[in-house]
Amino acid sequence: MNKGFGVTVTVVQPGNQEPTTAPLVVVAQDERDAELVAARAAGPNAHAETLRELTDEEVLAHGLDLQTHGSAKVLPLLNL
């Protein structure tokens, strides 16, 4: 069964010394799967870290469909 997870993704672009970090919410089977989904969505220079599983209320608030494995949404602010 899929669950919602809060994940941070850090991307280091070639030639850029400062990494860019973004918060995402993703639909995945477990924490490791959430990291893989987020890293794939961000590209080849990405590293993801799961912060925590979302509550049912947070899943609804972010409009996540738990039937759609691999869906991800970037958050404007880290609010997990």
C-alpha atoms as one frame of an Amber mdcrd trajectory, in Angstrom:
protein
   0.000   0.000   0.000   1.239   3.471  -0.856   1.720   6.211   1.714   2.603
   9.892   1.621   6.085  11.024   2.651   7.823  14.336   3.200  11.210  14.324
   1.475  13.998  16.824   0.903  15.926  16.697  -2.353  19.356  18.236  -2.779
  20.693  18.823  -6.280  24.252  19.822  -7.144  24.523  21.068 -10.709  27.892
  20.595 -12.441  29.951  23.767 -12.130  27.770  25.076  -9.315  29.271  24.910
  -5.827  26.062  25.650  -3.956  23.523  22.815  -3.824  19.820  23.535  -4.192
  17.476  21.897  -1.696  13.728  21.559  -2.151  10.980  19.951  -0.078   8.638
  17.487  -1.774   5.725  15.291  -0.854   5.674  11.959  -2.656   3.547   8.826
  -2.886   5.598   5.695  -2.292   5.561   2.307  -0.598   8.110   3.070   2.127
  10.830   5.562   3.100  13.453   4.166   0.738  11.021   4.098  -2.151  10.088
   7.732  -1.371  13.757   8.718  -1.655  14.096   6.925  -4.992  10.937   8.563
  -6.370  12.082  12.030  -5.298  15.633  11.605  -6.595  14.366  10.359  -9.969
  12.018  13.340 -10.236  14.847  15.795  -9.519  17.383  14.381 -11.970  20.741
  12.635 -12.111  22.576  14.918  -9.656  19.988  14.568  -6.890  20.123  13.053
  -3.430  16.927  12.611  -1.396  16.260  12.109   2.290  12.927  11.131   3.809
  11.874  13.320   6.707   8.785  11.406   7.773   5.542   9.748   6.780   2.653
  12.174   6.318  -0.524  11.971   8.356  -3.857  11.259   6.649  -4.768  14.931
   7.071  -1.536  16.047   5.376  -2.109  13.646   2.480  -5.532  15.239   1.935
  -4.216  18.789   2.374  -1.559  18.237  -0.310  -4.058  16.556  -2.635  -2.056
  13.344  -2.918  -3.675  10.316  -4.544  -2.290   7.290  -2.738  -3.317   5.131
  -5.711  -0.759   6.928  -7.912   2.637   5.542  -6.950   5.482   7.873  -7.823
   3.548  11.105  -7.882   5.381  14.037  -6.328   4.711  17.689  -5.564   7.249
  20.356  -4.750   6.369  22.435  -1.710   6.955  26.188  -1.668   8.180  26.004
   1.958   9.427  23.245   4.191   6.478  22.798   6.513   6.701  19.208   7.724
